[in-house]
Amino acid sequence: MGGAMTQHARGLPGLRGTDHIGFTVPNLDEAVAFFVDVIGCEPFYDLGPFQADDDWMRTHLNVHPRAVMRRLKFLRCRNGSNFEIFEYQSPEQRREPPRNSDVGGHHLGFYVDDFAAALAHLRAHGVRILGEPTVRTAGPSAGQTWVYFLTPWGMQMELVSYPNGKGYERDTDRRLWHPARPAE
C-alpha cells in the first residue's frame, strides 16, 4: 500500500443539478389542478398505470410488491425543478402527509417577486395559510420573508421572497441557487 490513498472526487461525476422532485398525492387530478390553476405550473405528460406480479415494485421503487402506481404526471413550474407527481394504490399505504418534524418530512418552497400579491392570490383561492408571514431582519436569512401554506390534501408548501438578497451574501461571493439568477 505504501501509505498512498486513492483520492475520490467529491460528488457525482457530471452533476448539473436537480432534474425533478417526485412526490405522491392522494388524487392526481386534484393535485394537477392545484399546481396548474393556483400555483401556475405547466402540465406535461403522464404515464401509467404500472404494476407487477413479481417483486419488481419493491426492488426498483421500494414500495409494497402489490402497489399500483395508478398514474404519474410531469409538471414544470417556471424556472426550477420539474415535478413528478404520483398517485399510488397500495396495501399498507399511509394516507397522512408527514409533518416537517417527521423523518421524511418536507415542503416545497416557491420563490415569488411580489410576496404580498402572491399571498393575496393564495388567500383568494381559499388556500390555508399557516400563521402570518415571517420577516427575517438579522442573520444569514436577513431580507427574506416566508410563510407556509397547505395544499388541499395537506402537503406543506412555502411562499418565499428576498428581492434584495439574503444576509449571508455579505460574507461570501458564493450564492445559493436562485430561480431569478443565472446558474454559476
N, C-alpha and C positions, 0 to 999 in steps of 0.2 A: 504494500500500500504506500509506503514511503511518506505518509503524513499528508499527501495531497488529497484534497476533497474536490469532488466534482461540483462545480458551481451550476446551479439551475437558475434560469431566468425566472423572475417573479411574474406570476400571472399567466394567463392563457396566451399562447403564441397567436399573433394576428388579431387580438381583441380590438374591436371597433367601438363597442358599446352595447346597450340593451336593445334587443330587437323587439321583444314584446313582453308583456306582463299577462300571465294567464290566471284566471280565477273562475270559480264555479258559482253559479247563481241558481235559485230555485226555479225560475221561469225565464227562459231565454228571450221570448218575445217582449216581456215586461222590461227586462234589462236593456235590450237593444233600444226600445222606445225611450227609456230614460236617458241613455247615453246619447242618442241622436237628438231627441226633442228638447231635453233640458240642458245637457252639457254641451252639445254641439258637435259631437263626433260624426264621422262619416262611415257608414256601413260598407263593408266589402263582401267577401264571400262567406258561405257557410258550408259545413261538411257534416256527415253523419246520416244515420246512426252507425255506431261501432259497438260490437260486442264479440265475445269469443267463447267457444265451448271448452277451451283448454285453460291454461294458466297465463295466457298472453297478457291479459289486462293487469294482473298482479306483477308479472315480470317487467313489463315495459312502462306501466303507469303507476304502480304501487297502490292500486285500488283493489277492491274485492274482485275475485275472478269472474263473478257473475254480474259485475257492474255493466251497465249500458250507458255509453256516452251518447245521449239522445241526439244532440246537435252541438255544434260549436260555430261561433261567428267571429270573424276578424273585424275590428274597427280601427280607424285612425282618428286620433284626437289632436289635430293640428301638428305642432312641432314637438314631438316626443315619441315615446314608445307606443307601439301598436298594442291593442288589447286583444287577447284571445279568450273569449267568454264561452264557458262550457255549461251545458245542462246535463246532469247525470241522473240516472235512476239506479240505486244500488242498495243491496242489503246492508244493514248496519250504518246507513248514511246519517251523519249528523246534520240537522237542518238549521241549527242556530249559528249565526256568524260568530267568529271569535272576537273577543274584546281586544283592545290594544295590549292589555296586560297578559293575555293568554299566549302560550307558545304558539307561534304561527299567526299571531295577531298582526294586523297590517292596516294600512289605509292608502288610498291613492290621493296624492296632492296635485291640485290643478292650479297652475300659476295664471293669474289674470293681471291685466294692466290697470283696470279700474275696479278696485276692491268693492267700493260702495255700490256700484252699478251691478256687479256680479252677485253680491249678497242680496240686493233687492230682487234680482231676477230669480234666484233660488226661492226666496220667500214668496214671490208672486206665483210660483209653481207649486206651492204648498210643501216644499222640502223642509224636513225637520232640521233645524239649526241647533247645535249643542252649545248653549251659553251665548255669550257675547264675544265679539272679536277680541283677540289678544294682540296688543300693540307692544312690540319689543323696542325699548329705548336704550338699552345698555347691553353689553356683552357681544359675543360673536354673531348673534342674530339681530342686533340693533338695526332698525329700519324695516323690519318685517312685521306684517300684520297677517294673522291667520285665524281661522275658525273651522271647527269640524262640523260636518253635516252627515246625514244618513240617507242612503238610497231607500226606495220604498220597501225593499226586503231586508234592510238593517245593516248593510255594508257601510263601513266607515270611509268617509271622504274628507278631504281638507281643501279649503279655498285659501290661497296664499298669494301675497304680493309684497314686493320690496323694490319699488321702481327706482330708488336711489342707491341700490346695493345693500349689502349687509356689513355689519360692523367688522367681521373678520377680515374684510378686504383691505382694511387699513394696515394690517400687519404682514401681508404677503402679496406677491404678484400672482400667485396661483388662484384659480377660481373654480368653484363648484360648477357643474354644468347648469346652464340656464336656458330655458326654451326660447328666449328672445336674443340670445347671444350666439354668434357662430362658434362652432366647435374649435377647440385649440389643437 
